[in-house]
Each structure stands twice: as C-alpha cells, then as structure tokens.
Amino acid sequence: MITDEEMEMLLYDILEIYGYDFNDYAKASFKRRLNRLITLDRFPSFAEFRFRLKDDKEYFNRFIEQITVNVTEMFRDPDFYQTLRKEVLPILSTYPFIRIWHAGCSTGEEVFSMAIILKEANLLHKSILYATDINAKVVTQASTGVFNMMHMKQYTENYNLSGGIHDFSQYYTAGNNKVIFDQSFKNHMVFSTHNLVAESSFNEFQLIVCRNVLIYFEKDLQAKVFNLFDESLERLGFLALGNKESIRLSPANAKFKQVGTEKIWRKMI
C-alpha cells in the first residue's frame, strides 16, 4: 500500500514533469485509485511504479485514464432534467445563440442528453455544446456518440421520467450490442481535453454543467474551479452541479441564486 509520503512525492513528480496538479484532490479517494492501479498493473514496488510514471509518457496517459473517475449515465437524476426543461431552457430560448459547457464530460452520456432536450425544446439549431474532460481517452469516446446497448433500458426510463416527449429509440440506431446516436447532434458539439485545475476560461457561456466532479476535490480546489466557472459564465447564466455538490461554501456563492430545489444556480451579479 502506498504511504502518504510516497503519494506526496508522486504528486510533486506529476506536477513538475507533466504540469498536472492533483495536490488538492480528495486524498483518500486519490490514494485508493493509486493503490488500485499499482495492483492492476502488477508493480512489485512503489519505486518501480514511480519510475515508470516519470519516464513513460504513454504510461502517464494510462495513469490519467485510470485515476480519473468516469461514472455517468444518460438523463442521470431525471428531476434535474425536469428542472432544466421547465426553468432553464425557457430562459435560454430568449438568447440568439446558446453556448453550453459540459465540464468533466466523461464518456458523453450527459452531453447527448442535453442535445436531446435542446432538440425537443426547438433550441438545438442555435446551440453549441462544448464537452471537455482531463481524460483524452473518454473525450474521444464521447465524440463518437456510441454507447453500450445494455444501458438503454435504464436510459429510456430516465428519459421518460425527465419529461421526454418522444419514443427514446428514435434518437439512435442499434446493432452489435451498441447504439449509435443521431450523428447530426455532433454538428452542435465540440469535444476537447481541458484541465479544470490548470487551464483558464476559453469562452463565455449561458450554462455550465459540471456534475459529480467537484466531490473529488478538496475545498480550496473547489473554490478555484468555482472561480473559473464564475469567469466563464455571463451574467444571468446558469451553473448546474451534481446532487452532492454545492457552491454555498465557495467565495463565489454571493453572486449566485439557487433555482428551485435542484443543484442549479443562476449568476445574478
């Protein structure tokens, strides 16, 4: 098992060599994932793991793939999407053009969910969805719009509970245990890697969606990311978080007002 001292050494190496700062990630969760990777790849010692990570850029890419958490589903938390449909999209409809940022997009399920509700609100034609993640592999996967057939029953149920108005299957074609979502959705999507910790704002948005990412960050890092979102949101824009996340303890909280009971805030200042 990796010690706290060894983990600190590794964090310093990663920052110095690759520029990725994991120092304010939740330590217990980060250590569990490090130990899992060391066991998975059968390193006989921490020293050998550290050397491989420092010396092999390709292995560092695997490290990023394994250390970041990619748990997602389409229309996750249907009540959240109900609120988007009823409280947020009618306001966004008044804009001539809508820019939405999915920060920490993982494998893309929530990006395609957003595209569907925008289409059903007749807003997709004037929208662009920016989907970013620190993990290049999941960004590539997200950009395909291809998902496993085994999840479609749950996704269909989520869609219906979220207020879906059509037969969900009309949005995809199925074959070989995979489903391919309507590829025209991708005309309104931009996929890219982005590091919330180290990189700056790249546009101004009316809606930022970052769900179940900040739970893995310590308080100081959360505050830094909230500041980034504040800089990236135009006045009266919306910030949507996961159901275990909140902006309330952040210095940016004074600028925001919660929308209903869901974890959605509107920037008032």
Backbone hydrogen bonds in HBPLUS format (Angstrom, degrees):
<---DONOR---> <-ACCEPTOR-->    atom                        ^
c    i                          cat <-CA-CA->   ^        H-A-AA   ^      H-
h    n   atom  resd res      DA  || num        DHA   H-A  angle D-A-AA Bond
n    s   type  num  typ     dist DA aas  dist angle  dist       angle   num
A0007-MET N   A0003-THR O   2.95 MM   4  6.21 155.6  2.01 149.0 156.1     1
A0008-GLU N   A0004-ASP O   3.00 MM   4  6.26 154.5  2.07 147.3 153.5     2
A0009-MET N   A0005-GLU O   3.09 MM   4  6.38 153.6  2.16 145.9 152.7     3
A0010-LEU N   A0006-GLU O   2.98 MM   4  6.25 156.4  2.04 147.8 154.1     4
A0011-LEU N   A0007-MET O   2.90 MM   4  6.16 157.4  1.95 151.7 157.7     5
A0012-TYR N   A0008-GLU O   3.03 MM   4  6.24 153.3  2.10 144.6 151.3     6
A0013-ASP N   A0009-MET O   2.99 MM   4  6.30 158.2  2.04 148.5 154.3     7
A0014-ILE N   A0010-LEU O   2.98 MM   4  6.22 166.8  1.99 155.9 158.4     8
A0015-LEU N   A0011-LEU O   3.10 MM   4  6.26 158.5  2.14 144.4 149.9     9
A0016-GLU N   A0012-TYR O   2.93 MM   4  6.08 165.3  1.95 153.6 157.9    10
A0017-ILE N   A0013-ASP O   2.85 MM   4  5.92 166.6  1.87 159.2 162.5    11
A0018-TYR N   A0014-ILE O   2.89 MM   4  5.40 149.8  1.99 132.8 142.8    12
A0019-GLY N   A0015-LEU O   3.05 MM   4  4.39 133.9  2.27 107.6 117.8    13
A0025-TYR N   A0022-PHE O   3.15 MM   3  5.38 167.1  2.17 114.5 115.5    14
A0218-GLU N   A0024-ASP O   2.58 MM 194  5.22 164.9  1.60 169.3 167.1    15
A0026-ALA N   A0216-TYR O   2.68 MM 190  5.23 172.6  1.69 136.0 136.7    16
A0030-PHE N   A0026-ALA O   2.99 MM   4  6.14 163.6  2.02 157.5 163.0    17
A0031-LYS N   A0027-LYS O   2.86 MM   4  6.01 161.6  1.89 154.0 158.6    18
A0032-ARG N   A0028-ALA O   3.09 MM   4  6.31 156.4  2.15 145.4 151.4    19
A0033-ARG N   A0029-SER O   3.16 MM   4  6.45 156.3  2.22 148.3 153.9    20
A0034-LEU N   A0030-PHE O   2.96 MM   4  6.26 150.4  2.05 147.9 156.6    21
A0035-ASN N   A0031-LYS O   2.93 MM   4  6.17 169.0  1.95 156.8 158.7    22
A0036-ARG N   A0032-ARG O   2.97 MM   4  6.16 151.0  2.06 142.1 150.6    23
A0037-LEU N   A0033-ARG O   3.05 MM   4  6.21 156.6  2.10 143.3 148.6    24
A0038-ILE N   A0034-LEU O   2.97 MM   4  6.24 163.2  2.00 157.0 161.4    25
A0039-THR N   A0035-ASN O   3.04 MM   4  6.18 159.0  2.08 145.5 150.9    26
A0040-LEU N   A0036-ARG O   2.80 MM   4  5.93 161.6  1.83 149.4 155.5    27
A0041-ASP N   A0037-LEU O   2.92 MM   4  6.01 162.8  1.95 152.3 155.3    28
A0043-PHE N   A0038-ILE O   3.12 MM   5  5.51 165.8  2.14 155.2 158.9    29
A0042-ARG N   A0039-THR O   3.17 MM   3  4.97 158.2  2.22  99.8 106.1    30
A0049-PHE N   A0045-SER O   3.26 MM   4  6.54 157.4  2.31 143.6 149.9    31
A0050-ARG N   A0046-PHE O   2.80 MM   4  6.03 163.6  1.82 160.4 164.7    32
A0051-PHE N   A0047-ALA O   2.97 MM   4  6.14 159.4  2.01 144.5 150.1    33
A0052-ARG N   A0048-GLU O   3.02 MM   4  6.16 164.4  2.05 146.6 150.6    34
A0053-LEU N   A0049-PHE O   3.02 MM   4  6.20 158.5  2.06 149.4 155.4    35
A0054-LYS N   A0050-ARG O   2.97 MM   4  6.16 154.7  2.04 149.4 156.0    36
A0055-ASP N   A0051-PHE O   2.95 MM   4  5.97 149.5  2.05 149.5 157.6    37
A0056-ASP N   A0052-ARG O   3.01 MM   4  5.62 138.7  2.19 145.9 150.8    38
A0059-TYR N   A0056-ASP O   3.09 MM   3  5.26 119.4  2.48  97.5 112.1    39
A0060-PHE N   A0056-ASP O   3.00 MM   4  6.39 144.8  2.13 144.8 155.6    40
A0061-ASN N   A0057-LYS O   3.09 MM   4  6.48 146.3  2.21 145.3 153.3    41
A0062-ARG N   A0058-GLU O   3.26 MM   4  6.69 150.3  2.35 140.3 147.5    42
A0063-PHE N   A0059-TYR O   2.86 MM   4  6.20 153.1  1.93 147.7 156.0    43
A0064-ILE N   A0060-PHE O   2.95 MM   4  6.30 156.8  2.00 153.4 157.6    44
A0065-GLU N   A0061-ASN O   3.04 MM   4  6.32 158.7  2.09 146.0 151.9    45
A0066-GLN N   A0062-ARG O   2.92 MM   4  6.17 152.8  2.00 153.8 160.5    46
A0067-ILE N   A0063-PHE O   2.81 MM   4  5.83 149.9  1.90 153.2 161.7    47
A0068-THR N   A0064-ILE O   3.23 MM   4  6.02 151.4  2.32 144.5 147.8    48
A0080-PHE N   A0077-ASP O   2.85 MM   3  5.55 139.1  2.02 123.5 133.9    49
A0082-GLN N   A0078-PRO O   2.90 MM   4  6.25 146.0  2.01 147.5 158.4    50
A0083-THR N   A0079-ASP O   3.01 MM   4  6.28 154.3  2.07 144.6 150.1    51
A0084-LEU N   A0080-PHE O   3.00 MM   4  6.38 154.0  2.07 145.2 152.8    52
A0085-ARG N   A0081-TYR O   2.94 MM   4  6.14 162.8  1.97 147.9 151.8    53
A0086-LYS N   A0082-GLN O   2.95 MM   4  6.16 158.6  2.00 149.6 155.5    54
A0087-GLU N   A0083-THR O   2.73 MM   4  5.42 163.9  1.75 150.3 155.5    55
A0088-VAL N   A0084-LEU O   3.21 MM   4  4.81 137.6  2.40 112.1 123.9    56
A0089-LEU N   A0084-LEU O   2.86 MM   5  5.96 172.7  1.86 172.4 169.9    57
A0091-ILE N   A0088-VAL O   3.02 MM   3  5.45 128.6  2.30 109.6 122.7    58
A0092-LEU N   A0088-VAL O   2.98 MM   4  6.31 162.9  2.01 154.9 160.5    59
A0093-SER N   A0089-LEU O   2.84 MM   4  5.94 140.0  2.00 148.9 158.9    60
A0094-THR N   A0091-ILE O   3.09 MM   3  5.69 160.2  2.13 114.6 120.5    61
A0095-TYR N   A0092-LEU O   3.02 MM   3  5.57 166.4  2.04 118.4 122.9    62
A0098-ILE N   A0126-LYS O   2.88 MM  28  6.20 163.6  1.90 159.1 163.5    63
A0128-ILE N   A0098-ILE O   2.90 MM  30  6.37 146.0  2.01 162.0 173.1    64
A0206-GLN N   A0099-ARG O   3.00 MM 107  5.72 159.6  2.04 149.9 155.2    65
A0100-ILE N   A0128-ILE O   3.03 MM  28  6.34 166.5  2.05 163.3 165.6    66
A0130-TYR N   A0100-ILE O   2.73 MM  30  6.09 168.3  1.75 168.6 170.4    67
A0101-TRP N   A0207-LEU O   2.95 MM 106  6.46 156.5  2.01 152.4 159.5    68
A0209-VAL N   A0101-TRP O   2.75 MM 108  6.08 168.6  1.76 162.4 165.8    69
A0102-HIS N   A0130-TYR O   2.70 MM  28  6.00 168.1  1.71 167.8 172.2    70
A0132-THR N   A0102-HIS O   3.01 MM  30  6.28 170.8  2.01 164.6 165.3    71
A0103-ALA N   A0209-VAL O   2.89 MM 106  6.14 142.0  2.04 149.3 161.3    72
A0104-GLY N   A0132-THR O   2.81 MM  28  5.67 132.6  2.04 130.3 145.2    73
A0105-CYS N   A0132-THR O   2.74 MM  27  5.54 165.5  1.76 146.6 151.1    74
A0108-GLY N   A0105-CYS O   3.14 MM   3  5.52 160.6  2.17 138.3 138.9    75
A0111-VAL N   A0108-GLY O   3.12 MM   3  5.12 125.3  2.43  97.2 111.8    76
A0112-PHE N   A0108-GLY O   3.13 MM   4  6.41 163.6  2.15 162.1 163.9    77
A0113-SER N   A0109-GLU O   3.01 MM   4  6.22 144.6  2.14 138.6 149.3    78
A0114-MET N   A0110-GLU O   3.00 MM   4  6.13 153.8  2.07 137.7 143.4    79
A0115-ALA N   A0111-VAL O   3.03 MM   4  6.37 154.7  2.09 144.4 151.5    80
A0116-ILE N   A0112-PHE O   3.06 MM   4  6.26 151.6  2.15 143.1 149.5    81
A0117-ILE N   A0113-SER O   3.12 MM   4  6.52 161.0  2.16 152.2 156.1    82
A0118-LEU N   A0114-MET O   2.95 MM   4  6.12 153.1  2.02 151.8 159.9    83
A0119-LYS N   A0115-ALA O   2.94 MM   4  6.12 153.1  2.02 143.4 150.8    84
A0120-GLU N   A0116-ILE O   2.97 MM   4  6.23 158.1  2.01 149.5 155.3    85
A0121-ALA N   A0117-ILE O   3.05 MM   4  6.16 129.0  2.32 131.9 144.3    86
A0121-ALA N   A0118-LEU O   3.18 MM   3  5.04 132.4  2.41  91.4 104.4    87
A0123-LEU N   A0118-LEU O   2.75 MM   5  4.95 171.5  1.76 153.7 152.3    88
A0122-ASN N   A0119-LYS O   3.00 MM   3  4.93 158.2  2.05 104.3 109.3    89
A0126-LYS N   A0123-LEU O   3.13 MM   3  5.78 153.9  2.20 117.0 123.8    90
A0127-SER N   A0124-LEU O   3.10 MM   3  4.99 158.3  2.15 117.6 113.6    91
A0129-LEU N   A0188-HIS O   2.70 MM  59  6.06 165.5  1.72 156.6 160.4    92
A0190-VAL N   A0129-LEU O   2.82 MM  61  6.22 151.2  1.90 157.1 158.9    93
A0131-ALA N   A0190-VAL O   2.76 MM  59  6.02 169.5  1.77 161.4 164.8    94
A0192-SER N   A0131-ALA O   3.02 MM  61  6.43 154.0  2.09 159.2 162.8    95
A0194-HIS N   A0133-ASP O   3.04 MM  61  5.38 150.3  2.13 111.5 119.5    96
A0139-VAL N   A0135-ASN O   3.23 MM   4  6.50 151.0  2.32 149.0 157.5    97
A0140-THR N   A0136-ALA O   3.06 MM   4  6.29 159.2  2.10 149.0 153.5    98
A0141-GLN N   A0137-LYS O   3.04 MM   4  6.32 157.6  2.09 144.4 150.9    99
A0142-ALA N   A0138-VAL O   2.78 MM   4  5.92 158.1  1.83 145.5 151.7   100
A0143-SER N   A0139-VAL O   3.04 MM   4  6.25 150.1  2.13 145.9 153.0   101
A0144-THR N   A0141-GLN O   3.15 MM   3  5.59 157.7  2.20 110.7 117.4   102
A0145-GLY N   A0142-ALA O   3.24 MM   3  5.83 143.1  2.38 114.0 121.9   103
A0181-PHE N   A0145-GLY O   2.92 MM  36  5.40 176.4  1.93 159.3 159.2   104
A0147-PHE N   A0179-VAL O   2.97 MM  32  5.40 156.5  2.02 150.5 157.7   105
A0179-VAL N   A0147-PHE O   2.82 MM  32  5.40 154.4  1.89 157.6 162.8   106
A0151-HIS N   A0148-ASN O   3.23 MM   3  6.01 164.9  2.25 120.1 123.9   107
A0149-MET N   A0177-ASN O   2.93 MM  28  5.00 171.6  1.94 127.5 125.6   108
A0152-MET N   A0149-MET O   3.00 MM   3  5.44 163.5  2.03 119.7 125.0   109
A0155-TYR N   A0151-HIS O   2.98 MM   4  6.19 163.9  2.00 156.7 162.0   110
A0156-THR N   A0152-MET O   2.79 MM   4  5.80 152.9  1.86 144.3 150.9   111
A0157-GLU N   A0153-LYS O   3.11 MM   4  6.34 156.1  2.17 142.3 148.5   112
A0158-ASN N   A0154-GLN O   2.90 MM   4  6.17 161.7  1.93 151.2 156.4   113
A0159-TYR N   A0155-TYR O   2.86 MM   4  6.03 160.5  1.90 146.0 151.5   114
A0160-ASN N   A0156-THR O   2.98 MM   4  6.21 164.1  2.00 149.7 153.4   115
A0161-LEU N   A0157-GLU O   2.99 MM   4  6.21 161.0  2.03 151.5 156.8   116
A0162-SER N   A0158-ASN O   2.90 MM   4  6.05 130.9  2.15 142.8 156.7   117
A0162-SER N   A0159-TYR O   3.12 MM   3  5.05 131.5  2.36  93.7 107.3   118
A0164-GLY N   A0159-TYR O   3.06 MM   5  5.44 151.3  2.15 151.9 150.3   119
A0163-GLY N   A0160-ASN O   3.24 MM   3  5.53 163.5  2.27 107.3 112.0   120
A0170-GLN N   A0167-ASP O   2.99 MM   3  5.85 168.2  2.00 127.6 131.5   121
A0171-TYR N   A0168-PHE O   3.11 MM   3  6.00 171.8  2.12 126.6 129.2   122
A0172-TYR N   A0169-SER O   3.33 MM   3  5.68 171.2  2.34 111.6 114.2   123
A0182-ASP N   A0171-TYR O   2.84 MM  11  5.61 153.9  1.91 163.1 158.6   124
A0173-THR N   A0180-ILE O   2.98 MM   7  5.35 155.0  2.05 139.7 144.9   125
A0180-ILE N   A0173-THR O   2.81 MM   7  5.35 161.9  1.84 158.5 164.2   126
A0175-GLY N   A0178-LYS O   2.90 MM   3  5.44 158.0  1.95 161.5 164.1   127
A0178-LYS N   A0175-GLY O   2.96 MM   3  5.44 155.8  2.02 115.5 123.3   128
A0185-PHE N   A0182-ASP O   3.10 MM   3  5.93 160.9  2.13 120.1 125.2   129
A0186-LYS N   A0183-GLN O   3.09 MM   3  5.58 140.4  2.26 108.0 117.0   130
A0187-ASN N   A0184-SER O   3.09 MM   3  5.48 156.9  2.14 109.1 116.2   131
A0188-HIS N   A0185-PHE O   2.96 MM   3  5.77 165.1  1.98 122.6 127.5   132
A0189-MET N   A0186-LYS O   3.21 MM   3  4.90 164.8  2.23 106.6 105.3   133
A0199-GLU N   A0195-ASN O   2.90 MM   4  5.44 161.7  1.93 158.3 160.7   134
A0205-PHE N   A0232-SER O   2.76 MM  27  6.07 159.6  1.80 160.9 168.0   135
A0234-GLU N   A0205-PHE O   2.99 MM  29  5.92 169.3  2.00 160.1 158.6   136
A0238-PHE N   A0206-GLN O   2.79 MM  32  6.12 159.6  1.83 138.6 142.4   137
A0208-ILE N   A0238-PHE O   2.88 MM  30  6.33 152.2  1.96 150.8 159.3   138
A0240-ALA N   A0208-ILE O   2.79 MM  32  6.14 166.6  1.81 167.0 171.0   139
A0210-CYS N   A0240-ALA O   2.90 MM  30  6.17 173.5  1.90 173.9 172.6   140
A0216-TYR N   A0213-VAL O   3.18 MM   3  6.07 168.5  2.19 122.8 126.4   141
A0217-PHE N   A0214-LEU O   2.98 MM   3  5.16 166.6  2.00 113.9 116.6   142
A0222-GLN N   A0218-GLU O   2.93 MM   4  6.20 157.4  1.98 157.7 165.3   143
A0223-ALA N   A0219-LYS O   2.98 MM   4  6.26 157.1  2.03 149.9 155.5   144
A0224-LYS N   A0220-ASP O   3.10 MM   4  6.39 149.4  2.20 140.0 148.0   145
A0225-VAL N   A0221-LEU O   2.98 MM   4  6.29 157.6  2.03 151.9 157.1   146
A0226-PHE N   A0222-GLN O   2.83 MM   4  6.10 160.2  1.87 155.8 161.7   147
A0227-ASN N   A0223-ALA O   3.01 MM   4  6.19 148.1  2.11 141.5 149.8   148
A0228-LEU N   A0224-LYS O   3.10 MM   4  6.44 147.7  2.21 139.9 148.5   149
A0228-LEU N   A0225-VAL O   3.05 MM   3  4.92 114.4  2.50  91.7 107.7   150
A0229-PHE N   A0225-VAL O   2.90 MM   4  6.27 155.8  1.96 152.0 158.5   151
A0230-ASP N   A0226-PHE O   2.83 MM   4  6.05 153.6  1.90 146.1 153.8   152
A0231-GLU N   A0227-ASN O   2.97 MM   4  6.22 158.4  2.02 147.1 152.2   153
A0232-SER N   A0228-LEU O   3.00 MM   4  6.17 136.4  2.19 138.3 150.8   154
A0233-LEU N   A0229-PHE O   2.93 MM   4  6.04 124.0  2.25 146.0 158.1   155
A0237-GLY N   A0234-GLU O   2.87 MM   3  5.35 140.5  2.03 144.0 142.2   156
A0236-LEU N   A0267-LYS O   2.70 MM  31  4.80 141.7  1.84 142.1 153.4   157
A0267-LYS N   A0237-GLY O   2.80 MM  30  5.46 165.5  1.82 161.2 166.3   158
A0239-LEU N   A0265-TRP O   2.74 MM  26  5.13 158.5  1.79 150.9 157.0   159
A0265-TRP N   A0239-LEU O   2.79 MM  26  5.13 164.2  1.82 151.6 156.1   160
A0241-LEU N   A0263-LYS O   2.86 MM  22  5.41 171.4  1.87 167.9 170.8   161
A0245-GLU N   A0242-GLY O   3.07 MM   3  5.28 162.5  2.10 118.5 119.0   162
A0250-SER N   A0247-ILE O   2.95 MM   3  5.34 162.3  1.98 119.7 124.7   163
A0253-ASN N   A0250-SER O   2.99 MM   3  5.40 164.8  2.02 116.0 121.0   164
A0255-LYS N   A0252-ALA O   3.02 MM   3  5.83 159.9  2.06 125.9 131.5   165
A0256-PHE N   A0253-ASN O   2.96 MM   3  5.39 164.3  1.98 118.7 123.9   166
A0268-MET N   A0255-LYS O   2.68 MM  13  5.58 158.9  1.72 165.4 173.1   167
A0257-LYS N   A0266-ARG O   2.89 MM   9  5.22 150.1  1.98 140.0 149.4   168
A0266-ARG N   A0257-LYS O   2.75 MM   9  5.22 160.5  1.79 142.7 148.2   169
A0259-VAL N   A0264-ILE O   2.71 MM   5  5.48 168.9  1.72 161.2 158.5   170
